[in-house]
Amino acid sequence: MKTIPLQQIRPKLMTRTVRTSARPEEVYALFKDVPYSALLNSSLKGDASRFSYIAIDPFLTITSRGKKTRVRSNGRSLTLEEDPFTVISRVLAAYRGKIRPSGPFTAGGIGYFSYDLKNILEDLPRNAVDDLRLPETVFSLHKTLMTFDERSPGKIKISCLVLGEDTEEKVKKHLSSLAGLVSSARNIPASHPPR
């Protein structure tokens, strides 16, 4: 079994709160073209829809097609002849307990699992034409997470993990830079305005 190139995480999470009247989709417009960025927008009403998130700065990504799974982390890439469920389980087990969350979801994993993963789980007919050649799995762990809390409108909490060789000063500068950028989001058109 090959060793997965994992980024070292120090059990430190730095945060900064930013005031803005921008909605999550308006802030996400700043990051929509950044690879592996993600918007988890809760547009429903009720307690289960209290939080929305924007994740950027992935420190680990996993993509797969069939039983070929690629892991990218720490500037290295490794292709494994393993199914993505096994690889993701190994990665999550390695990081378990290393991150102390400051909210309900802190720098967690985001991604998708395609329907075609059924072929790994059981022997079913393969009738569809694979004309897009998209990965069957895309999963990433993010260094930076922005949290929007419906109970605290006008505030965004930016959380950033301290990784590997990062210094606290470097992370503080990153947080300050993001805070300035996020503060300007109200003037940028959202890629998908609410209806």
N, CA, C and O of each residue as an XYZ file, in Angstrom:
780
protein
N       0.843     -1.175      0.000
C       0.000      0.000      0.000
C       0.895      1.248      0.000
O       1.745      1.414      0.875
N       0.693      2.111     -0.986
C       1.499      3.321     -1.101
C       1.120      4.337     -0.039
O      -0.033      4.412      0.387
N       2.110      5.122      0.385
C       1.874      6.179      1.359
C       1.319      7.405      0.650
O       1.874      7.860     -0.350
N       0.240      7.927      1.166
C      -0.400      9.112      0.586
C       0.342     10.353      1.073
O       0.607     10.478      2.269
N       0.684     11.281      0.162
C       1.430     12.490      0.563
C       0.528     13.491      1.285
O      -0.113     14.325      0.646
N       0.478     13.409      2.586
C      -0.423     14.259      3.362
C       0.272     15.526      3.836
O       1.441     15.513      4.221
N      -0.478     16.614      3.798
C      -0.012     17.897      4.319
C      -0.084     17.841      5.837
O      -1.076     17.375      6.397
N       0.947     18.307      6.495
C       0.953     18.333      7.946
C       0.026     19.441      8.454
O       0.065     20.566      7.957
N      -0.790     19.120      9.427
C      -1.694     20.105     10.031
C      -1.299     20.284     11.485
O      -1.158     19.315     12.232
N      -1.125     21.524     11.868
C      -0.951     21.808     13.287
C      -2.334     22.015     13.885
O      -3.218     22.548     13.214
N      -2.536     21.615     15.104
C      -3.881     21.754     15.680
C      -4.208     23.202     16.030
O      -4.554     23.527     17.166
N      -4.088     24.053     15.029
C      -4.335     25.484     15.242
C      -5.223     25.986     14.128
O      -4.970     25.735     12.949
N      -6.247     26.687     14.506
C      -7.170     27.290     13.569
C      -7.227     28.774     13.896
O      -7.524     29.157     15.028
N      -6.941     29.602     12.905
C      -6.988     31.047     13.118
C      -8.245     31.585     12.448
O      -8.617     31.131     11.365
N      -8.896     32.544     13.082
C     -10.136     33.080     12.538
C     -10.129     34.603     12.544
O      -9.383     35.255     13.275
N     -10.991     35.128     11.700
C     -11.214     36.569     11.646
C     -12.657     36.793     11.216
O     -13.155     36.117     10.315
N     -13.318     37.732     11.855
C     -14.695     38.061     11.496
C     -14.694     39.339     10.673
O     -14.025     40.317     11.006
N     -15.463     39.302      9.588
C     -15.550     40.435      8.665
C     -17.000     40.892      8.607
O     -17.917     40.072      8.570
N     -17.197     42.186      8.601
C     -18.541     42.743      8.436
C     -18.771     43.075      6.971
O     -17.943     43.730      6.337
N     -19.885     42.625      6.443
C     -20.256     42.921      5.063
C     -21.747     42.690      4.888
O     -22.346     41.869      5.582
N     -22.326     43.406      3.972
C     -23.742     43.174      3.667
C     -23.903     42.215      2.489
O     -25.021     41.956      2.043
N     -22.787     41.689      1.986
C     -22.830     40.787      0.836
C     -23.418     39.429      1.216
O     -23.202     38.925      2.318
N     -24.156     38.860      0.289
C     -24.704     37.515      0.446
C     -23.646     36.491      0.025
O     -22.686     36.845     -0.661
N     -23.809     35.228      0.426
C     -22.807     34.212      0.077
C     -22.505     34.145     -1.416
O     -21.341     34.027     -1.797
N     -23.521     34.219     -2.266
C     -23.270     34.114     -3.712
C     -22.517     35.330     -4.250
O     -21.811     35.226     -5.253
N     -22.661     36.469     -3.598
C     -21.910     37.660     -4.008
C     -20.433     37.520     -3.633
O     -19.553     37.906     -4.402
N     -20.172     36.971     -2.459
C     -18.783     36.747     -2.046
C     -18.171     35.649     -2.906
O     -17.010     35.744     -3.305
N     -18.948     34.606     -3.194
C     -18.414     33.511     -4.007
C     -18.027     33.971     -5.416
O     -17.149     33.373     -6.037
N     -18.659     35.006     -5.917
C     -18.301     35.531     -7.244
C     -16.818     35.895     -7.301
O     -16.220     35.875     -8.377
N     -16.223     36.225     -6.160
C     -14.790     36.540     -6.102
C     -13.913     35.296     -6.310
O     -12.765     35.406     -6.743
N     -14.458     34.126     -6.001
C     -13.662     32.901     -5.970
C     -14.138     31.834     -6.953
O     -13.573     30.741     -6.996
N     -15.161     32.135     -7.737
C     -15.798     31.116     -8.577
C     -14.860     30.481     -9.595
O     -15.101     29.352    -10.022
N     -13.808     31.167     -9.991
C     -12.873     30.619    -10.970
C     -11.646     29.966    -10.330
O     -10.758     29.490    -11.038
N     -11.594     29.941     -9.018
C     -10.474     29.326     -8.311
C     -10.699     27.809     -8.290
O     -11.758     27.351     -7.860
N      -9.713     27.025     -8.751
C      -9.897     25.571     -8.769
C     -10.294     25.008     -7.400
O      -9.728     25.374     -6.370
N     -11.260     24.126     -7.420
C     -11.766     23.415     -6.248
C     -12.412     24.325     -5.202
O     -12.608     23.907     -4.061
N     -12.742     25.551     -5.574
C     -13.506     26.382     -4.639
C     -14.923     25.833     -4.587
O     -15.374     25.175     -5.525
N     -15.623     26.100     -3.495
C     -16.972     25.555     -3.350
C     -17.862     26.519     -2.581
O     -17.420     27.194     -1.651
N     -19.108     26.568     -2.985
C     -20.139     27.327     -2.277
C     -21.210     26.339     -1.834
O     -21.824     25.662     -2.659
N     -21.423     26.265     -0.550
C     -22.526     25.482      0.013
C     -23.516     26.510      0.546
O     -23.382     26.995      1.669
N     -24.502     26.831     -0.269
C     -25.422     27.923      0.043
C     -26.740     27.374      0.553
O     -27.435     26.642     -0.152
N     -27.071     27.723      1.753
C     -28.318     27.285      2.341
C     -29.374     28.357      2.124
O     -29.405     29.373      2.817
N     -30.225     28.112      1.163
C     -31.245     29.110      0.839
C     -32.601     28.759      1.427
O     -33.585     29.464      1.206
N     -32.646     27.657      2.183
C     -33.907     27.255      2.803
C     -34.135     28.060      4.080
O     -33.269     28.828      4.500
N     -35.273     27.885      4.678
C     -35.566     28.528      5.957
C     -35.647     27.454      7.031
O     -36.102     26.342      6.764
N     -35.215     27.773      8.225
C     -35.266     26.827      9.329
C     -33.888     26.601      9.905
O     -32.893     27.073      9.354
N     -33.822     25.867     11.031
C     -32.568     25.670     11.747
C     -31.535     24.903     10.928
O     -30.339     25.173     11.040
N     -31.977     23.950     10.106
C     -31.045     23.164      9.292
C     -30.395     24.011      8.201
O     -29.415     23.588      7.588
N     -30.930     25.187      7.961
C     -30.391     26.038      6.897
C     -29.702     27.277      7.463
O     -29.603     28.303      6.789
N     -29.242     27.179      8.665
C     -28.665     28.339      9.343
C     -27.353     28.813      8.722
O     -27.090     30.016      8.691
N     -26.530     27.898      8.231
C     -25.187     28.247      7.775
C     -25.019     28.072      6.273
O     -25.600     27.167      5.675
N     -24.221     28.946      5.668
C     -23.727     28.787      4.300
C     -22.211     28.886      4.379
O     -21.666     29.514      5.286
N     -21.521     28.248      3.403
C     -20.063     28.179      3.461
C     -19.443     28.428      2.090
O     -20.015     28.092      1.053
N     -18.266     29.021      2.118
C     -17.403     29.100      0.946
C     -16.068     28.492      1.364
O     -15.481     28.889      2.371
N     -15.599     27.532      0.584
C     -14.314     26.886      0.859
C     -13.342     27.197     -0.278
O     -13.690     27.090     -1.454
N     -12.128     27.581      0.086
C     -11.063     27.840     -0.904
C      -9.762     27.248     -0.368
O      -9.728     26.708      0.738
N      -8.717     27.351     -1.138
C      -7.379     26.904     -0.750
C      -7.343     25.418     -0.379
O      -7.025     25.086      0.762
N      -7.658     24.525     -1.308
C      -7.578     23.106     -0.952
C      -6.125     22.708     -0.671
O      -5.209     23.085     -1.402
N      -5.941     21.945      0.396
C      -4.596     21.445      0.682
C      -4.472     19.985      0.291
O      -3.381     19.416      0.335
N      -5.591     19.375     -0.093
C      -5.568     18.006     -0.574
C      -6.763     17.816     -1.502
O      -7.879     18.221     -1.176
N      -6.526     17.198     -2.660
C      -7.628     16.875     -3.566
C      -7.509     15.416     -3.983
O      -6.416     14.873     -4.143
N      -8.661     14.813     -4.150
C      -8.748     13.425     -4.598
C      -9.686     13.402     -5.797
O     -10.805     13.911     -5.732
N      -9.223     12.809     -6.890
C     -10.076     12.613     -8.059
C      -9.945     11.151     -8.470
O      -8.923     10.510     -8.225
N     -11.004     10.636     -9.101
C     -10.929      9.234     -9.515
C     -11.747      8.972    -10.767
O     -12.687      9.695    -11.097
N     -11.348      7.909    -11.448
C     -12.106      7.281    -12.536
C     -11.859      5.790    -12.371
O     -10.718      5.332    -12.425
N     -12.929      5.040    -12.169
C     -12.770      3.607    -11.910
C     -11.982      3.404    -10.632
O     -12.248      4.045     -9.615
N     -11.001      2.501    -10.692
C     -10.179      2.250     -9.501
C      -8.837      2.966     -9.565
O      -7.913      2.615     -8.830
N      -8.719      3.956    -10.430
C      -7.529      4.822    -10.457
C      -7.889      6.099     -9.701
O      -8.740      6.877    -10.130
N      -7.236      6.289     -8.592
C      -7.518      7.436     -7.731
C      -6.260      8.269     -7.585
O      -5.205      7.762     -7.205
N      -6.382      9.561     -7.891
C      -5.237     10.472     -7.792
C      -5.391     11.370     -6.565
O      -6.449     11.956     -6.334
N      -4.324     11.464     -5.793
C      -4.277     12.324     -4.610
C      -3.228     13.390     -4.871
O      -2.092     13.084     -5.234
N      -3.620     14.647     -4.681
C      -2.679     15.769     -4.812
C      -2.616     16.489     -3.466
O      -3.632     16.899     -2.906
N      -1.398     16.626     -2.974
C      -1.209     17.298     -1.689
C       0.242     17.714     -1.567
O       1.150     17.012     -2.011
N       0.440     18.867     -0.957
C       1.792     19.310     -0.630
C       2.687     19.373     -1.866
O       3.881     19.082     -1.789
N       2.103     19.755     -3.014
C       2.870     19.884     -4.244
C       3.200     18.567     -4.924
O       3.932     18.548     -5.914
N       2.674     17.476     -4.409
C       2.948     16.160     -4.988
C       1.648     15.522     -5.463
O       0.560     15.872     -5.006
N       1.786     14.585     -6.384
C       0.639     13.866     -6.918
C       0.955     12.374     -6.900
O       2.066     11.963     -7.236
N      -0.019     11.575     -6.510
C       0.161     10.137     -6.441
C      -1.087      9.478     -7.009
O      -2.203      9.798     -6.599
N      -0.902      8.552     -7.959
C      -2.027      7.789     -8.498
C      -2.007      6.407     -7.876
O      -0.994      5.708     -7.907
N      -3.140      6.026     -7.311
C      -3.274      4.750     -6.623
C      -4.237      3.839     -7.386
O      -5.199      4.313     -7.991
N      -3.978      2.552     -7.356
C      -4.895      1.560     -7.938
C      -5.834      1.100     -6.827
O      -5.868     -0.078     -6.471
N      -6.587      2.042     -6.292
C      -7.540      1.767     -5.212
C      -8.820      2.522     -5.509
O      -8.808      3.541     -6.199
N      -9.920      2.015     -4.986
C     -11.175      2.733     -5.195
C     -11.177      4.006     -4.345
O     -10.510      4.057     -3.312
N     -11.917      5.028     -4.769
C     -11.883      6.317     -4.055
C     -12.424      6.244     -2.634
O     -11.995      7.018     -1.778
N     -13.349      5.340     -2.363
C     -13.897      5.226     -1.006
C     -12.803      4.814     -0.018
O     -12.737      5.334      1.096
N     -11.953      3.881     -0.433
C     -10.853      3.426      0.420
C      -9.842      4.540      0.636
O      -9.381      4.753      1.757
N      -9.494      5.251     -0.430
C      -8.513      6.331     -0.321
C      -9.045      7.451      0.578
O      -8.328      7.937      1.453
N     -10.285      7.856      0.367
C     -10.869      8.914      1.205
C     -10.923      8.475      2.664
O     -10.655      9.279      3.557
N     -11.263      7.220      2.920
C     -11.291      6.707      4.300
C      -9.902      6.782      4.937
O      -9.769      7.151      6.104
N      -8.867      6.432      4.165
C      -7.495      6.503      4.681
C      -7.107      7.943      5.007
O      -6.505      8.208      6.047
N      -7.452      8.864      4.120
C      -7.115     10.278      4.338
C      -7.845     10.819      5.568
O      -7.235     11.450      6.431
N      -9.135     10.572      5.641
C      -9.896     11.084      6.780
C      -9.417     10.479      8.093
O      -9.388     11.167      9.114
N      -9.042      9.199      8.084
C      -8.518      8.566      9.302
C      -7.203      9.221      9.726
O      -6.953      9.405     10.918
N      -6.366      9.569      8.752
C      -5.079     10.208      9.071
C      -5.267     11.591      9.696
O      -4.461     12.008     10.527
N      -6.320     12.299      9.304
C      -6.552     13.658      9.822
C      -7.504     13.699     11.021
O      -7.658     14.748     11.646
N      -8.131     12.591     11.342
C      -9.103     12.583     12.440
C      -8.458     13.078     13.732
O      -7.389     12.610     14.124
N      -9.114     14.019     14.379
C      -8.642     14.552     15.648
C      -7.564     15.613     15.531
O      -7.135     16.161     16.547
N      -7.115     15.919     14.322
C      -6.055     16.915     14.136
C      -6.605     18.338     14.028
O      -5.869     19.308     14.212
N      -7.886     18.456     13.731
C      -8.488     19.773     13.528
C      -9.524     20.003     14.617
O     -10.426     19.189     14.814
N      -9.385     21.117     15.318
C     -10.377     21.482     16.335
C     -11.347     22.470     15.720
O     -10.993     23.627     15.491
N     -12.556     22.032     15.452
C     -13.510     22.933     14.785
C     -13.910     24.119     15.654
O     -13.992     24.022     16.878
N     -14.154     25.231     14.990
C     -14.635     26.418     15.694
C     -16.089     26.687     15.322
O     -16.631     27.743     15.648
N     -16.700     25.762     14.661
C     -18.090     25.890     14.241
C     -18.600     24.533     13.806
O     -17.940     23.517     14.029
N     -19.761     24.508     13.191
C     -20.352     23.221     12.820
C     -19.644     22.515     11.658
O     -19.839     21.315     11.462
N     -18.840     23.226     10.900
C     -18.137     22.653      9.747
C     -16.879     23.472      9.530
O     -16.955     24.617      9.082
N     -15.735     22.908      9.839
C     -14.509     23.683      9.756
C     -13.518     23.014      8.825
O     -13.029     21.922      9.115
N     -13.215     23.666      7.695
C     -12.228     23.178      6.729
C     -12.426     21.700      6.441
O     -11.471     20.925      6.397
N     -13.671     21.326      6.248
C     -13.989     19.926      6.008
C     -13.897     19.534      4.555
O     -13.502     20.332      3.706
N     -14.262     18.309      4.277
C     -14.216     17.781      2.928
C     -15.448     18.156      2.136
O     -16.571     18.105      2.638
N     -15.222     18.535      0.885
C     -16.302     18.900     -0.025
C     -16.021     18.215     -1.348
O     -14.873     18.130     -1.785
N     -17.072     17.729     -1.979
C     -16.872     17.123     -3.283
C     -18.137     16.483     -3.800
O     -19.241     16.771     -3.340
N     -17.948     15.606     -4.772
C     -19.092     14.874     -5.296
C     -18.679     13.449     -5.629
O     -17.512     13.156     -5.887
N     -19.677     12.577     -5.613
C     -19.534     11.183     -6.004
C     -20.530     10.945     -7.128
O     -21.734     11.110     -6.935
N     -20.046     10.564     -8.283
C     -20.937     10.389     -9.427
C     -21.679      9.061     -9.352
O     -21.296      8.143     -8.627
N     -22.730      8.998    -10.112
C     -23.536      7.784    -10.195
C     -22.699      6.607    -10.702
O     -22.959      5.462    -10.334
N     -21.706      6.878    -11.537
C     -20.895      5.799    -12.115
C     -20.054      5.048    -11.088
O     -19.477      4.011    -11.412
N     -19.973      5.544     -9.872
C     -19.277      4.794     -8.824
C     -20.034      3.516     -8.465
O     -19.509      2.661     -7.752
N     -21.245      3.390     -8.951
C     -22.015      2.156     -8.752
C     -21.227      0.952     -9.243
O     -21.361     -0.147     -8.703
N     -20.397      1.160    -10.277
C     -19.632      0.063    -10.863
C     -18.548     -0.460     -9.925
O     -18.068     -1.581    -10.094
N     -18.163      0.341     -8.946
C     -17.211     -0.118     -7.934
C     -17.944     -0.884     -6.841
O     -17.414     -1.839     -6.273
N     -19.170     -0.455     -6.556
C     -19.920     -1.040     -5.451
C     -20.619     -2.345     -5.805
O     -20.733     -3.243     -4.971
N     -21.084     -2.445     -7.039
C     -21.766     -3.668     -7.460
C     -21.696     -3.822     -8.970
O     -21.400     -2.871     -9.694
N     -21.973     -5.037     -9.434
C     -21.889     -5.339    -10.865
C     -23.232     -5.025    -11.520
O     -24.174     -5.814    -11.445
N     -23.302     -3.857    -12.164
C     -24.526     -3.425    -12.836
C     -24.216     -3.150    -14.305
O     -23.059     -2.929    -14.665
N     -25.236     -3.161    -15.150
C     -25.002     -2.874    -16.574
C     -24.431     -1.465    -16.772
O     -24.751     -0.538    -16.028
N     -23.581     -1.330    -17.791
C     -22.993     -0.038    -18.145
C     -23.553      0.365    -19.506
O     -22.983      0.043    -20.548
N     -24.667      1.066    -19.478
C     -25.352      1.426    -20.717
C     -25.041      2.839    -21.197
O     -25.166      3.128    -22.387
N     -24.644      3.703    -20.305
C     -24.432      5.108    -20.664
C     -23.114      5.304    -21.409
O     -22.125      4.628    -21.127
N     -23.111      6.226    -22.351
C     -21.896      6.599    -23.068
C     -21.169      7.666    -22.242
O     -21.770      8.661    -21.837
N     -19.892      7.454    -22.001
C     -19.099      8.413    -21.226
C     -18.518      9.454    -22.181
O     -17.342      9.392    -22.539
N     -19.349     10.406    -22.587
C     -18.917     11.401    -23.568
C     -18.235     12.615    -22.935
O     -17.572     13.373    -23.643
N     -18.379     12.818    -21.639
C     -17.776     13.982    -20.985
C     -16.427     13.679    -20.343
O     -15.612     14.586    -20.169
N     -16.182     12.440    -19.994
C     -14.912     12.018    -19.379
C     -14.592     12.807    -18.103
O     -13.441     13.162    -17.846
N     -15.620     13.066    -17.325
C     -15.431     13.760    -16.054
C     -14.955     12.787    -14.985
O     -15.203     11.586    -15.094
N     -14.278     13.280    -13.958
C     -13.930     12.393    -12.846
C     -15.204     11.842    -12.198
O     -16.237     12.511    -12.164
N     -15.113     10.633    -11.696
C     -16.257     10.042    -10.997
C     -16.312     10.513     -9.550
O     -17.369     10.507     -8.920
N     -15.164     10.918     -9.038
C     -15.071     11.467     -7.685
C     -14.217     12.724     -7.747
O     -13.179     12.752     -8.410
N     -14.657     13.747     -7.059
C     -13.820     14.908     -6.774
C     -14.073     15.228     -5.305
O     -15.212     15.462     -4.902
N     -13.024     15.237     -4.521
C     -13.141     15.460     -3.086
C     -11.938     16.282     -2.659
O     -10.810     15.974     -3.043
N     -12.162     17.318     -1.874
C     -11.036     18.140     -1.434
C     -11.200     18.573      0.017
O     -12.310     18.751      0.521
N     -10.064     18.734      0.661
C      -9.998     19.297      2.014
C      -9.431     20.703      1.861
O      -8.446     20.910      1.153
N     -10.055     21.661      2.526
C      -9.715     23.070      2.333
C      -9.053     23.685      3.554
O      -9.375     23.368      4.699
N      -8.127     24.568      3.267
C      -7.436     25.312      4.323
C      -8.308     26.462      4.840
O      -8.283     26.784      6.028
N      -9.072     27.071      3.942
C      -9.821     28.276      4.301
C     -11.313     28.064      4.116
O     -11.761     27.578      3.077
N     -12.069     28.431      5.131
C     -13.519     28.296      5.103
C     -14.147     29.605      5.583
O     -13.756     30.158      6.612
N     -15.125     30.087      4.819
C     -15.883     31.272      5.213
C     -17.275     30.819      5.619
O     -17.952     30.114      4.871
N     -17.697     31.228      6.810
C     -18.973     30.794      7.357
C     -19.923     31.973      7.465
O     -19.588     33.008      8.041
N     -21.110     31.803      6.904
C     -22.189     32.788      6.985
C     -23.240     32.202      7.913
O     -23.743     31.106      7.667
N     -23.571     32.916      8.967
C     -24.555     32.452      9.949
C     -25.788     33.336      9.840
O     -25.712     34.545     10.059
N     -26.920     32.736      9.502
C     -28.162     33.500      9.352
C     -28.572     34.206     10.644
O     -29.326     35.177     10.604
N     -28.085     33.728     11.783
C     -28.403     34.368     13.065
C     -27.513     35.567     13.353
O     -27.772     36.324     14.288
N     -26.468     35.741     12.553
C     -25.570     36.901     12.681
C     -25.395     37.550     11.313
O     -24.294     37.549     10.762
N     -26.473     38.103     10.762
C     -26.351     38.694      9.423
C     -25.350     39.846      9.412
O     -25.203     40.575     10.393
N     -24.672     39.988      8.289
C     -23.685     41.052      8.153
C     -22.302     40.670      8.620
O     -21.383     41.487      8.565
N     -22.132     39.419      9.089
C     -20.820     38.955      9.545
C     -20.450     37.677      8.814
O     -21.290     36.810      8.573
N     -19.173     37.580      8.467
C     -18.623     36.360      7.889
C     -17.429     35.966      8.744
O     -16.542     36.783      8.997
N     -17.406     34.734      9.181
C     -16.263     34.228      9.936
C     -15.341     33.506      8.951
O     -15.750     32.546      8.299
N     -14.107     33.971      8.850
C     -13.111     33.337      7.992
C     -12.192     32.518      8.890
O     -11.562     33.057      9.799
N     -12.119     31.207      8.631
C     -11.272     30.299      9.409
C     -10.173     29.765      8.513
O     -10.413     29.444      7.349
N      -8.975     29.669      9.051
C      -7.836     29.210      8.260
C      -6.975     28.262      9.098
O      -6.545     28.605     10.199
N      -6.736     27.079      8.563
C      -5.853     26.126      9.227
C      -4.401     26.564      9.082
O      -4.017     27.172      8.083
N      -3.613     26.248     10.084
C      -2.177     26.480     10.004
C      -1.569     25.154      9.550
O      -1.615     24.155     10.269
N      -0.996     25.163      8.337
C      -0.469     23.943      7.734
C       1.048     23.938      7.694
O       1.683     24.989      7.619
N       1.618     22.749      7.744
C       3.033     22.519      7.492
C       3.963     23.614      7.948
O       4.151     23.841      9.143
N       4.545     24.296      6.968
C       5.542     25.330      7.242
C       4.936     26.717      7.440
O       5.673     27.691      7.599
N       3.606     26.823      7.433
C       2.974     28.124      7.649
C       3.393     28.707      8.991
O       3.517     27.993      9.985
N       3.607     30.005      9.000
C       3.801     30.697     10.264
C       2.484     31.386     10.610
O       1.654     31.629      9.734
N       2.302     31.694     11.874
C       1.088     32.399     12.270
C       1.018     33.755     11.585
O      -0.069     34.216     11.237
N       2.153     34.392     11.388
C       2.185     35.688     10.710
C       1.705     35.558      9.265
O       0.952     36.405      8.784
N       2.130     34.520      8.583
C       1.703     34.287      7.204
C       0.184     34.067      7.139
O      -0.487     34.589      6.249
N      -0.340     33.302      8.076
C      -1.783     33.044      8.094
C      -2.548     34.327      8.433
O      -3.611     34.574      7.864
N      -2.027     35.140      9.347
C      -2.670     36.418      9.670
C      -2.734     37.329      8.443
O      -3.748     37.987      8.212
N      -1.651     37.368      7.654
C      -1.643     38.172      6.423
C      -2.674     37.639      5.425
O      -3.367     38.413      4.766
N      -2.765     36.326      5.323
C      -3.743     35.706      4.433
C      -5.164     36.086      4.869
O      -5.999     36.450      4.041
N      -5.423     36.000      6.154
C      -6.746     36.371      6.681
C      -7.043     37.850      6.420
O      -8.165     38.198      6.050
N      -6.053     38.717      6.607
C      -6.252     40.151      6.362
C      -6.547     40.419      4.889
O      -7.420     41.221      4.557
N      -5.815     39.746      4.017
C      -6.029     39.907      2.586
C      -7.448     39.465      2.204
O      -8.146     40.158      1.464
N      -7.860     38.309      2.718
C      -9.217     37.822      2.435
C     -10.272     38.757      3.011
O     -11.302     38.992      2.378
N     -10.028     39.290      4.200
C     -10.993     40.204      4.828
C     -11.199     41.431      3.951
O     -12.333     41.870      3.758
N     -10.114     41.991      3.419
C     -10.235     43.147      2.523
C     -10.974     42.802      1.248
O     -11.800     43.583      0.777
N     -10.690     41.655      0.692
C     -11.355     41.213     -0.532
C     -12.839     40.973     -0.303
O     -13.673     41.414     -1.093
N     -13.168     40.273      0.778
C     -14.565     39.965      1.098
C     -15.354     41.240      1.372
O     -16.528     41.333      1.016
N     -14.712     42.224      2.005
C     -15.386     43.494      2.289
C     -15.812     44.214      1.014
O     -16.756     45.003      1.028
N     -15.115     43.942     -0.087
C     -15.436     44.595     -1.363
C     -16.489     43.840     -2.170
O     -16.868     44.289     -3.251
N     -16.958     42.726     -1.678
C     -17.817     41.830     -2.468
C     -19.152     42.441     -2.860
O     -19.736     42.008     -3.853
N     -19.649     43.399     -2.149
C     -20.978     43.945     -2.437
C     -21.033     44.611     -3.803
O     -22.114     44.750     -4.376
N     -19.897     45.020     -4.331
C     -19.866     45.715     -5.618
C     -19.657     44.790     -6.812
O     -19.584     45.247     -7.952
N     -19.561     43.485     -6.546
C     -19.297     42.522     -7.609
C     -20.575     41.755     -7.908
O     -21.202     41.245     -6.979
N     -20.987     41.651     -9.171
C     -22.212     40.917     -9.473
C     -22.046     39.439     -9.181
O     -21.011     38.844     -9.479
N     -23.077     38.857     -8.597
C     -23.066     37.421     -8.307
C     -23.193     36.639     -9.588
O     -23.854     37.082    -10.528
N     -22.567     35.478     -9.637
C     -22.643     34.662    -10.838
C     -24.044     34.056    -11.010
O     -24.481     33.811    -12.134
N     -24.724     33.824     -9.924
C     -26.085     33.294     -9.971
C     -26.939     34.091     -8.994
O     -27.098     33.669     -7.849
N     -27.486     35.216     -9.399
C     -28.270     36.035     -8.466
C     -29.512     35.278     -7.984
O     -30.090     34.484     -8.726
N     -29.915     35.530     -6.738
C     -31.101     34.854     -6.221
C     -32.336     35.246     -6.988
O     -32.421     36.354     -7.517
N     -33.290     34.351     -7.054
C     -34.541     34.611     -7.785
C     -35.585     35.212     -6.883
O     -36.697     35.495     -7.329
